[in-house]
């Protein structure tokens, strides 16, 4: 059984999970895959179709776009308890940014 880390109880619990019963949360976590990534690894690229939702357990994920000069324009820094790809998954379409492991 996968459990959310104790640090995610209360204020750091992902908003997406706020109204789930413990039973529903366990069903969702039972379908989850825990992954560990090296810093700088691209997790998703602009236009990718979502296959799931990323939940940051530890570390940070940087979402960014490339500007016309090829430089990064940071959109958001995701921290422990933040989710990524949920809005795209529910709305349909491709990911509008690039996401990489930042730690």
N, C-alpha and C positions, 0 to 999 in steps of 0.2 A: 504494500500500500504506500503510495506517495503522499506525503504530507507537506503542506506549506511550512516553511521555516518559522520557528517561534517569533522571529523578528517581523513577520508579516501579519501577525495577529493585531487587531485594532487599527491604528492609524495607517499602517503600511499595507494593509490588505488591499489587493487590487480592487478598484471600484467596480470592475466588471463582475466580481464575485460577491458584491455586497448583499444581494438579496437571495443568494443561493442557500438552501438548507445544507447542513453538513453532508447529508446523503447525496445530494446533487453535486456538491463540490467533489466528493470522493469519486463519483462516477466520471466526472470530467477529468480529474487528476489521473484516474485509472487508464485513460486513453492518451495520457501525456507522455512525452519523451523528454528526458533530461539531457541537455547537451552542454558541453563545456567548450568554449572557443578561445583561441589565441587572440590577443589584442591586434586590431587592425583587420581581422578577417571580415570580408563582406558577407553578410548574412542574407540580404536581399538587394536586388538592384531595381532601379526605376523601371516600372512597367511589368515587373514580376507579378504573376497571379498568386494570391495567397493560398497556402496549403494548410495554414493553421495560424495560431496566435502565439507571439513571443511574449513570455512573462520573464522579466528580469528578476532573477533570484539574488544574484550577487554581481557587483561591478556595474558597468554602464554600457549603454548602446547609444551611439551617435547616429541621428538621422540627418541626412544632408542632401543637397542637390549640387550638381556641378554647374557653375556659371559659364558664360560664353568663353571665358578665358581658361576654362578647365580647373579653376579653383573651387574649393568647397564653400558652400553657403550652408552653415549649420542651421537646421530647422529646430531640432530639439535634442536634448540630452536626457535619455531615459535612465532611471535609477531603480534600485531595488523596489519591487512592488508595482512598477509601471508596466504597461502592456503595449505591444506594437502589432500592427496589422489587423487589429480588431475592427476598426472603422472601415477599412478597405474590404475586409471579409464580409461585413454585413451590408455594405453599399454595393459591392460588386466592382469589377474593374481591376486595373493593375495598381501596384504600389507607386505613389507619386514621388517618392524620394528614394534614397539609397540608405541602407542601414548597415553599420559595421560595429563590431565589438570594439569598445574604446579602451578597455583596461587590458 
